[in-house]
Amino acid sequence: MPQLDGLRFFAVLGVVIVHNWQPSSHTPIVGWLDWGDLGVRLFFVLSGFLITGILIGGRELAGHDSRRRLFFMRQFYARRFLRIFPIYYAVLFVLLVTGVGQIRQIWPWLFGYATNIYVWHYLAFPYAVPHFWTLAIEEQFYLVWPFVLLFLPRRWLMPFLLALCLLGPAWRLWASFHYASHDWNAAYTFTSGNVDYLAIGAVLALVAHADREQGVLRRRLAGVALPVGLVMYAILFWMQHSYDRHAALALEDTGAALVFCWLIGTASMGFAGRFGRLLEWRPIAYLGKISYGIYVYHFLVPVAISAAATHFGRGYTNEGFPNFVATSLLTVAISALSWTYFERPINGLKRHIRYENVASGAAPEEPEPLTA
């Protein structure tokens, strides 16, 4: 599924635009939508799709033997930890040693992958690492979802996922009324407010696995997910800006997630034409491959520039198109070095932790980490 790396690039691009450009609502195209929010939702749907695909493969490899399923789970966690933990904890360790912001006061939240719970509890994002709340959501998903998918009876999987699809907007609707109007973080960053995006991706994986006829799946995606998602998102986007923000907060991003369901499902089978070639273009595919590093470092680069400017008595503002270009180039350079000399060598240790031993046969594919 080579086109999914291209989707990773566009997802992380939206986040970087919002954080390091900060365009106004009057800026053409980039200022009309919250591209960072959309990028986060795209990452979550993609994560639900790929991780569920791995676990379905593991469930089939292990059969009905619970010991084989536990062995597969051990391999899954070991491989995920090798890919996700090193860069995450290396960055936190550097920030802790250098005493950036309030890192030394809140380090247990960060080291315990509970940044999103910190934001929900204090209604404030931590300095330097506000974007780590999405990594916390991902890790909480990784810790829980393998137990569900490997051991829950198959007939209960789809009803369970549909319940999660309802839980997300229900939580966001409740939180939008419960908290003050300026405390939307409480609705967006808590785990319950994001489970529907992950669940929609998981539903896509289950349907794709059950429906081996790609033509049928394409028609379902194009005939149901895409039009329903577009109409829902358009209506609620209008409501958010002119009428009822509560309903928009609850359901607008669910509409976007349905559009992403179509986008990911079709890309997994391969877009034809120019868009397919764009997603597979080597520079974009490479940036998608190192998107985890781009996501982790992109907010820290302006923090470092600001500290350096203050040291030399100069001012610095993290906004504007020139700043976006400069910080993006520096972020990509750092991410490329990180991938080549730190992440990839550690990632190569996966060859010692294989899935094939679960049972004879081919092993499921292991995806790159999905960040938001």
Secondary structure, DSSP 8 states (H G I E B T S, - for coil): -THHHHHHHHHHHHHHHHHHT---TTSTTTTTS-HHHHHHHHHHHHHHHHHHHHHHHHHHHHTT-HHHHHHHHHHHHHHHHHHHHHHHHHHHHHHHHHT-TTHHHHHHHHHTT-HHHHHHHHTS--SS-TTHHHHHHHHHHHHHHHHHHHHS-HHHHHHHHHHHHHHHHHHHHHHHHHS-TT-THHHHHSGGGTHHHHHHHHHHHHHHHH---HHHHHHHIIIIIHHHHHHHHHHHHHHHHHS-HHHHHHHHHHHHHHHHHHHHHHHHH---HHHHHHHH-HHHHHHHHTHHHHHHHHTHHHHHHHHHHHHTT----S-SHHHHHHHHHHHHHHHHHHIIIIIHHHHGGGGGS-SGGGSSS-----------
